[in-house]
Amino acid sequence: MKNIVIAAGYATRLGELTRNHPKPLLKIGDNTILGRMLDDIDTISDIDEHIIVTNHKFAPVFETWKEQQHYQKPITIVDDGTETNDTRLGAVCDLLLAMERCHVDDDMLVVAADNLLFFRFQEFVDFARQKHTSCIMCHEQPSIEKLQRTGVIVVDDEMRVLDMEEKPREPRSHWAVPPFYLYMKHDLPTVRRAVADGCGKDAPGNLAHYMTEHTTMHAWPMTAGRFDIGSPDTYREACRLAEAGKL
């Protein structure tokens, strides 16, 4: 299984913090956002490589960071060739590029690199192995306002995804979808033709939405929460919590 980290965005909402530095490599305590995630994922026996797709502007920063790491599994940096937010490829195209460049023909764990997590990815992998299908994560979100800004799914009693809608005006459930996915090898042909078949390119959730309409997918309810770093305020709060020993 490959771990593919989508890290080619420019995080413009973070202003000066990410003008010349990638958000996944911002420090939280004595580690980085990405480092905290890889510390967990690297322990999964199924994983045999970490593939990090970034943009041309930040690729040298990731290469320097890579030389300082000592993970069990090798790290490959993929440069998508873009240099500005206006010319970005979009998360789905970045994933397809990583698959092509690294000749991926295996199950894929696909993750966004801007969250601090309070659960183990091993639980997600075990769930997917049990279901034998591609899977997404989900969590209950009581706020209608927040549901209107994310992907929302409808599931049956077995957590099979029946429907998914991006940023629905009238959410049909309280199951929100964070940016973590597991695509099985048998679904890779569907992944590869998604964009040509009209799948949106910008957000990783666009692919998940497409996949729920073209293959069987299940949703794993997260067993704990996450901390999404999307603004200077949330970054400062994460640093404060880490300093207090709460992260």
N, C-alpha and C positions, 0 to 999 in steps of 0.2 A: 504493500500500500504506500502510495506517495502522499506526503503532506504538502499541499500547495497553498502558499500564503499569498493572498492578494494584497499587495502593498505598493501599488503604482499611483495612488492618488496624491494630491498636493496639499490636502488638509488646509485649504485657504481660510477656513473659519478660525483656525488657531493663530492667525496673524504672524507676528514676528517669530513665534516659537518654531514655526515650520517653514519659514521663508527659505532657509538654507539647510534644513535638517528634516529628515523624514519622521513623521509622527510615530511609527512603530518603534523607533529607536530613541524616543524621549525617555529620560530616566524617571523611574518611579522607585524611590528609595535607592537601594544599591544595585538595581537591575533596570532593564528597559521593559517597555510594554511587550514587545515581541519576545524578549528573553524569558519573561515570566510564562508566556504561553508555550514556548518551545521546551522549557524545563519540564513541563507536563507531557507534551506530545512525544518528546524524544524517548520517554520510558515505555511507550506502547510497542510491543514486540512486532506487531504487524507492519509498522512504519519502517521503511528502509532508506528513505531520502526526504530531506526538506527542500522544496523548490520555492524560492521566494521571487516573485515577479514584481519588479519595480520599474520606475521610469529612468530615462537617461540622466536626468539631473541628479538623482539620488543614488544611482547605481554605484559610483565610487565610494560613497559613504557606507553602503551595505557591504561592499567588498572589503573595506577596512575593518568593519565590525566582524565580518566572517572570519578573518584571520586571527581574531582574538578569542574565538569560540572553541569549545572542547566537547561538543556533543558526540554521542555514540554514532549517530547517523550523519552521513555527509550532507553538506549544504551546497546547493546550486543557486546562483543568482542569475536571473533572467532580466535583461535590459529590454524594455519595450520600445525604446527609441524616441519617446516623446520628451519634451522639455518644458512644456507649459500646461496649465490646467485646461486651456482652451483647445489644445491638440491631443488631450488624453484619449486613449483607445476605449476606455470603459472596462469595467471589471470582467464582463463576460469575454470580451475579445482578449483581455490579458490572460485569462485562464486558457483560452484556446491556443494562444501563442506559447504559453508554457508547456502545454501538452505536445505541441508540434516540435518545439525546440528540444525538449527532453525525451521525445519519443515515448510518451506515457501510454502504457498499455496494461494498466493495473487499476485496482480500486483506488479512489482518490478521496482523501479528507481535504476539504476546501474551506479555508478559514480567512476571515478578515482579521487584520492585525492591530485593531484599535480598541480592544476590550480587555479588561481584567476579569478573570473568571473564578468562580468559587466552587467549581465542580471539576471532575476529572474527565478528560476526553475518552478515556478507556471505557467509561460507562456508555458513551454514544456508540463507540465501535462495537461493543458487545451487543447493544440493541440491534444494530444493523446486521450483525452476523446472525442473530436470532431470527430476524424478519426475512433475511436473504433478499432485501430490496435496497434501492437507494433511499436515503433518509435525510430529513431535515430536523432541526431542533425547533422546539416551541416552548412558550411559557405563558402563563395566564396574565393578562394585562387588563385590569379593571377600568382603566381610563379610556373612554371613547376617543378623546382628543389624541392620545398617544397611538391608539389603534389606527386612526386615520392617517398616521404618518409612517406606517410600516406595512409589512406583509401580514395578512390574516388568513388563517386556514380554517376549514371545516373538516372534521374527522369523524370516523365511525367508532364503535366501541373497541376496535382493535388498533386504534390510532392510525388507520389507513387514511391518507389524505384524499378527501373527496373533492375539495375545491380550494383554490388559493387566489386571493385578490390583493393587488398592491394598492396601498393607500385608499382603502374603500371609504366612500362617503358615509355608508351605513354598514358598519362591520356586522358580519353574520355570526361571529363568535368572539370569544375573548382570548383565543389562541394567537398570540403574536409570534412572528418568526425572526429570530436573530440571524446574523450572517455566518452560520456554520452548517456545512453540508457534507454528506458522504455519498459519493456516486460510485456505484458498483461497475466493475469492468464490463458487464454485459450491457450496460446503458451508455457506454462511451460513444458508440455510433450516433446515438440520439443527441448526446452533448455536442458532438462535432458538427452536426448539421443544424443546430439550433438557430444560429444567427442567420444563416442562409434561408431558413424557414420562417424568418420574421421575428425571432426572439429579440427583446430589447437588449441593449449592450451596456448600459451605464452601471447598473447595480447588480451585485451577485444574485439578489432576489429575483431579478428578471429571468435568469436561467432556471431557478427553482420553480417559478411559476410555470414556465414552459414545460419543464419535466413532469410536473404533476398532471399535465394534460396529455402526455405522451407515453407514460410508463407508470407502473405501480410504485408509489412512495409511501413511507410511513413517517410519522413524526414522533420524536423522542421528547417527552416533557422534561425539561431541565430540572435536576434535583436540587439546585441552588441557583443563586443569582449571578449577575454580571455587573460590571461597572463600565459603562460606555463613555469613552473620552472623546468628546466632540467639540469642546469649546475651551477657552483659557480657564474659565471658572471650574469646569469639571476636571481639568488637568491639575489645577492647584489643589482641588479637594482630594484628588487621588494621592498627590504628594503629601498632603497633610495627614491623611489616613495611614499612609505607609510609615511616616515618621512616628505616628502614635502606635505603630504595631498592629494596626487593624486591617492591613492588606498583606 
